[in-house]
Amino acid sequence: MIKKISPNPLKLIKYYNFINHNLIYNNKAINRYKKDNFEISAGKADNLESLKKSISNIKNCSLKNEATNMVFSDGNPKSKIMLLGEAPGTNEDQEGLPFVGRAGTLLDKMLVSINLDRKNVYISNIINYRPPENRRPTDEEIKRYLPFVKKHIEIIAPKILVLLGSTAMKALIGNDAVISKVRGQWIEKKFGQSKTSVIVTFHPAFLMRQPTQKKLAWVDLKMIRDRKTRLKI
């Protein structure tokens, strides 16, 4: 059988680099330290520090009591693209940064496929402390941390907000939302004084379990790339 040659080989290279990733299956976290000092306004820096302190002062939270570190954020706080995942895992809990395990490796590849990296996006989670055994956060835990998440979004004030997975989607879009129906479309939302365009896509950990869904994730990534270009981010 003769295979057709694509007229856009460069685009295909990016796509195949994304879907044919080679992951190393071990328990060692990526050694990613914050070496970049992003200069942000004193007001934003103070607001982020105040938010971080408020989260650390949460009372009667078993997640906080059992975790090793708070996982607050990674990336560029000046960025107009913010990504929100579910909750820290074992590697994230050890290092204190989001998406540093195997799912983080895939997320980095997803970002590179649309000419982004951790220097020009901002990453956090719905929950700031690791749930035991890496379980899904409960509705009560999500409700407890939701005001802090919304405040975090308001402080960063992204033009594009990417929700990675169903937990982030349900927390910020609604419990009735179904990711298969919501993903791949833009939703305009306001968080405090910040207006943003929200898009839902699959969590990298889900894509590792269900690699056939990477085709749909690639559609979402191209939408983010095109919106980024249109907004001149």
HUBELRA-V108799 format. One record per pair of residues at least 4 apart in sequence whose ideal C-beta (glycine too) atoms are under 7 Angstrom apart, sorted by sequence separation. I is the first residue (numbers start at 0). GAP is how many residues later the second one is. If there is no record, write none. Layout:
# HUBELRA-V108799
i:I gap:GAP
i:I gap:GAP
This chain:
# HUBELRA-V108799
i:7 gap:4
i:8 gap:4
i:10 gap:4
i:11 gap:4
i:12 gap:4
i:13 gap:4
i:14 gap:4
i:15 gap:4
i:39 gap:4
i:40 gap:4
i:41 gap:4
i:42 gap:4
i:43 gap:4
i:44 gap:4
i:45 gap:4
i:46 gap:4
i:47 gap:4
i:48 gap:4
i:49 gap:4
i:50 gap:4
i:51 gap:4
i:52 gap:4
i:60 gap:4
i:61 gap:4
i:62 gap:4
i:74 gap:4
i:87 gap:4
i:88 gap:4
i:89 gap:4
i:90 gap:4
i:98 gap:4
i:99 gap:4
i:101 gap:4
i:102 gap:4
i:103 gap:4
i:104 gap:4
i:105 gap:4
i:106 gap:4
i:107 gap:4
i:108 gap:4
i:115 gap:4
i:126 gap:4
i:130 gap:4
i:136 gap:4
i:138 gap:4
i:139 gap:4
i:140 gap:4
i:141 gap:4
i:144 gap:4
i:145 gap:4
i:146 gap:4
i:147 gap:4
i:148 gap:4
i:149 gap:4
i:150 gap:4
i:151 gap:4
i:163 gap:4
i:164 gap:4
i:165 gap:4
i:166 gap:4
i:167 gap:4
i:168 gap:4
i:169 gap:4
i:172 gap:4
i:177 gap:4
i:178 gap:4
i:189 gap:4
i:201 gap:4
i:203 gap:4
i:204 gap:4
i:205 gap:4
i:206 gap:4
i:212 gap:4
i:213 gap:4
i:215 gap:4
i:216 gap:4
i:217 gap:4
i:218 gap:4
i:219 gap:4
i:220 gap:4
i:221 gap:4
i:222 gap:4
i:223 gap:4
i:224 gap:4
i:225 gap:4
i:226 gap:4
i:39 gap:5
i:87 gap:5
i:91 gap:5
i:94 gap:5
i:98 gap:5
i:110 gap:5
i:111 gap:5
i:115 gap:5
i:117 gap:5
i:136 gap:5
i:152 gap:5
i:162 gap:5
i:169 gap:5
i:176 gap:5
i:189 gap:5
i:190 gap:5
i:201 gap:5
i:227 gap:5
i:5 gap:6
i:57 gap:6
i:91 gap:6
i:110 gap:6
i:130 gap:6
i:162 gap:6
i:206 gap:6
i:91 gap:7
i:169 gap:7
i:188 gap:7
i:206 gap:7
i:91 gap:8
i:98 gap:8
i:152 gap:8
i:168 gap:8
i:90 gap:9
i:91 gap:9
i:162 gap:9
i:172 gap:9
i:187 gap:9
i:188 gap:9
i:87 gap:10
i:90 gap:10
i:110 gap:10
i:126 gap:10
i:168 gap:10
i:206 gap:10
i:125 gap:11
i:185 gap:11
i:186 gap:11
i:201 gap:11
i:88 gap:12
i:84 gap:13
i:165 gap:13
i:168 gap:13
i:185 gap:13
i:55 gap:14
i:84 gap:14
i:126 gap:14
i:172 gap:14
i:54 gap:15
i:201 gap:15
i:125 gap:16
i:200 gap:16
i:70 gap:17
i:127 gap:17
i:182 gap:17
i:126 gap:18
i:181 gap:18
i:182 gap:18
i:125 gap:19
i:182 gap:19
i:200 gap:19
i:51 gap:20
i:70 gap:21
i:178 gap:21
i:198 gap:21
i:70 gap:22
i:148 gap:22
i:73 gap:23
i:125 gap:23
i:68 gap:24
i:73 gap:24
i:98 gap:24
i:198 gap:24
i:67 gap:25
i:70 gap:25
i:72 gap:25
i:97 gap:25
i:145 gap:25
i:198 gap:25
i:66 gap:26
i:67 gap:26
i:69 gap:26
i:70 gap:26
i:97 gap:26
i:68 gap:27
i:70 gap:27
i:97 gap:27
i:172 gap:27
i:123 gap:28
i:47 gap:29
i:141 gap:29
i:136 gap:30
i:196 gap:30
i:135 gap:31
i:168 gap:31
i:183 gap:32
i:43 gap:33
i:182 gap:33
i:121 gap:34
i:160 gap:35
i:162 gap:35
i:183 gap:35
i:159 gap:36
i:183 gap:36
i:39 gap:37
i:87 gap:37
i:92 gap:37
i:153 gap:37
i:156 gap:37
i:158 gap:37
i:159 gap:37
i:160 gap:37
i:161 gap:37
i:162 gap:37
i:163 gap:37
i:164 gap:37
i:182 gap:37
i:37 gap:38
i:39 gap:38
i:82 gap:38
i:86 gap:38
i:91 gap:38
i:152 gap:38
i:153 gap:38
i:157 gap:38
i:158 gap:38
i:164 gap:38
i:37 gap:39
i:85 gap:39
i:86 gap:39
i:153 gap:39
i:161 gap:39
i:163 gap:39
i:183 gap:39
i:37 gap:40
i:80 gap:40
i:81 gap:40
i:82 gap:40
i:83 gap:40
i:84 gap:40
i:85 gap:40
i:86 gap:40
i:89 gap:40
i:153 gap:40
i:163 gap:40
i:78 gap:41
i:83 gap:41
i:85 gap:41
i:87 gap:41
i:88 gap:41
i:125 gap:41
i:149 gap:41
i:152 gap:41
i:164 gap:41
i:78 gap:42
i:83 gap:42
i:87 gap:42
i:125 gap:42
i:149 gap:42
i:74 gap:43
i:75 gap:43
i:78 gap:43
i:86 gap:43
i:73 gap:44
i:75 gap:44
i:86 gap:44
i:89 gap:44
i:75 gap:45
i:76 gap:45
i:88 gap:45
i:125 gap:45
i:74 gap:46
i:75 gap:46
i:74 gap:47
i:74 gap:48
i:72 gap:49
i:73 gap:49
i:72 gap:50
i:86 gap:50
i:72 gap:51
i:85 gap:51
i:71 gap:52
i:70 gap:54
i:71 gap:56
i:70 gap:57
i:69 gap:58
i:69 gap:59
i:28 gap:62
i:66 gap:62
i:161 gap:62
i:66 gap:63
i:62 gap:64
i:159 gap:64
i:28 gap:65
i:31 gap:65
i:63 gap:65
i:28 gap:66
i:62 gap:66
i:65 gap:66
i:159 gap:67
i:31 gap:68
i:62 gap:68
i:159 gap:68
i:29 gap:70
i:28 gap:71
i:81 gap:71
i:28 gap:72
i:158 gap:72
i:54 gap:73
i:29 gap:74
i:81 gap:74
i:158 gap:74
i:29 gap:75
i:81 gap:76
i:80 gap:77
i:83 gap:77
i:62 gap:78
i:79 gap:78
i:22 gap:79
i:76 gap:79
i:78 gap:79
i:79 gap:79
i:80 gap:79
i:81 gap:79
i:82 gap:79
i:83 gap:79
i:84 gap:79
i:85 gap:79
i:79 gap:80
i:83 gap:80
i:84 gap:80
i:82 gap:81
i:85 gap:81
i:22 gap:82
i:85 gap:82
i:22 gap:83
i:35 gap:83
i:60 gap:83
i:84 gap:83
i:83 gap:84
i:20 gap:85
i:20 gap:88
i:17 gap:91
i:16 gap:92
i:17 gap:92
i:54 gap:93
i:53 gap:94
i:109 gap:94
i:17 gap:95
i:16 gap:96
i:50 gap:97
i:106 gap:97
i:14 gap:98
i:105 gap:98
i:13 gap:99
i:50 gap:100
i:50 gap:101
i:102 gap:101
i:105 gap:101
i:102 gap:102
i:105 gap:102
i:50 gap:104
i:102 gap:105
i:101 gap:106
i:47 gap:107
i:113 gap:107
i:46 gap:108
i:112 gap:108
i:113 gap:110
i:43 gap:111
i:109 gap:111
i:113 gap:111
i:85 gap:117
i:84 gap:118
i:80 gap:147
i:80 gap:152
i:79 gap:153
i:18 gap:195
i:17 gap:196
i:17 gap:200
i:14 gap:203
